[in-house]
């Protein structure tokens, strides 16, 4: 018996003999042989409550709200992590943060053996493209997108440079692409606009399909460095419809960024209609983690976390539960909602089932393809996250319960999400068996990472 099989057996027993842990095997081929185009649109630091269709009352997001009305809105979907790089690693490789190669924002390249969803799709005939922010490999390393299955790449390689919307250059494939007028202190070319144009052109160029287009846009992330200098890092060409509001400038910028994002989601959907391929295209919209408190932005101002607790860098729901919308005319019934809990590492096996490639067995994701048509999602015992930020944090969702441990030496907090979505009342003292289950998961599910060793300064003093 392998170590993983032993953990799976022990964990299933420890968890009361319930459904087996989320271990993906071979996915079934696409039933009709018709392979859909896949578009994944991912905002950067957009909160669960930042969209009208998730309860936002001030910032206007009509096109994303329309997308939700035309498709499926998930209420319990989760990002891969609570910060940028590991979340993207989970998305690309089908592994949770207890097994992912990149588990923090250190600039560590994704190695060749950690294959991405783009590599699998390319092998079965898809044309693959990404625009925006990659975060999984520096220039001239084996981690750049073109070496992980993407035929076309345009944007920022690392999250540090992606802070600056008026950067002097971005990357097009493995060549520098200068942004006119941004040399020195120039501020003529807003990078997001160029990134969107390149992504739309990729769709036009490959409309005959099948294609996979990954829009990893940077809105509404802050320019952290500019925010440290001026107090306002919400870098946007103008405040648009929010210009005359009696708000602090960072909040005007935050709202303007989200409405600009909304406009561009509409541009993608309009292009699919123009090309007459919208019924052949499955589009997802989401965010890489919860809302930020950076660059002068205040998530409380717009209630960006909605009914949730916490924000970016937390493993409470506000840091990892994200908006998730799926639209596929003719295949997804309009105006539907799904409460099945799933996370970014489920994307790869889902695409495998929809397109017919062989899904790797050594991942934690499961296919949520049945939920697209209103069927129940697969049984799973839990979802797991970990994150190193000052202390080593862990979280697990077990059914409708959420366990959080903020530090190795800390006790386990437990919340009943069915009745306490805001994680206001810790019920650990009244549910010792659930706490024991969570402790077992925290100790046994993850595997050690030499690139991201567990540290807890509180225990080192």
KOLVEXSE-872710 format. One record per residue (C-alpha): x, y, z. Coordinates in steps of 0.5 Angstrom, whole numbers, plus 500, padded with zeros to 3 digits. Layout:
! KOLVEXSE-872710
XYZ/...
! end
This chain:
! KOLVEXSE-872710
500500500/503507498/503513503/498516500/493510500/495509507/493516509/486516505/484509508/486512515/483519514/476515511/476511518/478517522/472521518/467516520/467512514/464517510/465518502/472517500/477523500/477527493/482523489/481524482/482518477/481517469/476522467/470520462/471522455/467528452/460524451/459527444/466528441/464535440/470539444/467546447/472552447/474554454/474561457/477562464/476569466/479571473/479577476/485579481/483580489/475581487/471580493/465575494/461581495/464586489/458584484/451586483/449578483/453577489/449583493/453589491/449595491/454601490/459598484/455597478/457590474/451590469/455585464/457580469/450580473/447579466/452573465/450570471/443571469/444567463/448562466/450558473/452562479/456558484/455560492/460556495/466556490/473557492/480559490/486555490/489560495/488566499/494570495/496570487/501565485/499559489/492560487/494560480/498554481/492550484/488552478/493550473/495543476/489540479/493540486/490543493/495547497/497541501/500538495/501544490/509546488/507553489/504555495/506562496/508568493/515567492/518567485/519559484/518557477/513551476/517545474/516541467/513535471/508539474/503539468/498544467/491544464/494547458/499542456/493536456/489540452/494542447/495534446/488533444/488539439/486545443/490552441/491555448/493562450/493566456/493574457/494577464/498575470/502568470/506568477/509561476/515562472/521568471/524570465/528564462/526559466/522552465/516556469/514561463/507559460/510557453/513552456/507549460/502548454/501555452/501557444/500564446/502568452/502576453/502579460/506579466/510574469/510575476/506579481/511584483/511587476/504586475/502591481/504597476/499598470/503603467/509598466/514600461/514593458/510586458/512579455/509577449/511569449/518570451/520577448/519584451/513588449/514595450/508599452/508606448/509612453/511608459/518609459/521613465/515616469/510616463/503614464/500613457/498606456/494602461/496595461/490592462/487595456/492592451/492585455/484585453/485587446/490581445/486576449/480578444/485578438/487571440/479569440/478572433/484568431/482561433/474562432/474555429/476552435/477548439/481553444/482555451/483562453/485564460/484571461/488572468/487580468/490584474/483588476/482590481/489589484/492595487/499598485/502597492/508601491/504607489/500606495/505606499/508613496/501617495/496613499/492611493/494605489/488604485/491605479/486607473/486612467/479615470/474614475/469614470/461614473/464615480/468621479/463626482/462621488/464624495/468618496/476617498/480617491/482610493/475607493/473611487/479607483/477601486/469602483/472604477/477598476/471593477/466597472/472597467/473589468/465588468/465592461/471587458/467581460/461584456/466585450/468577451/461575451/459580445/465577441/463570442/456572439/459576434/463570431/457565433/461561437/457562444/454556444/460552443/464556448/464555456/466561460/467561467/468568471/471568478/477571482/484569485/482570492/478575496/478582497/485586498/486592503/492595499/493601496/488605500/483600498/478599504/474592503/469595508/467601504/463597499/462591503/467587498/467581503/459581503/457576508/463573509/469574514/476576512/480578506/486576502/491572506/486570511/483562510/476565513/471565508/472572506/479570503/478564499/470564497/470567491/464569486/464563480/459564474/459559468/455560462/454556456/448557452/444551450/448547455/447551462/440553464/440560465/438563472/441557475/444557482/449551485/451550492/456545491/463546494/468546490/475549489/480551483/484544483/477541480/478545474/483541471/479534472/472538470/476540463/478533462/471530463/468535458/474535453/476527453/483528455/486523461/486526467/492525472/491520478/495524483/491530484/486532489/481535484/474532482/470533476/464538477/462537470/455534472/453541476/453544470/447541468/444541474/446534477/449533484/457534484/461528486/461526494/468528497/470528504/473535505/477541501/484543504/488549504/494552507/498558507/504561510/504568512/507570519/504563522/502557518/495557517/490551515/483550513/478545511/471545509/468538511/461538509/458545511/463545517/469550516/475548521/481553521/488553525/492560525/498557527/501550529/500551536/493554536/487550537/482549531/476553530/470550528/464554524/457551522/457555515/450553514/448557519/454562520/456564514/460569517/464565521/462569528/461563533/466558534/463551536/469547537/468546544/461543543/463539537/469535539/469529534/469534528/475538531/478531532/477530524/480537522/486535526/487529523/486532516/491538518/496533520/496527515/493530509/498535506/505533504/512537506/515542501/522543501/520550497/515552502/517549509/513550515/515555519/511558525/515564529/511563535/514556536/521559535/521564540/
! end
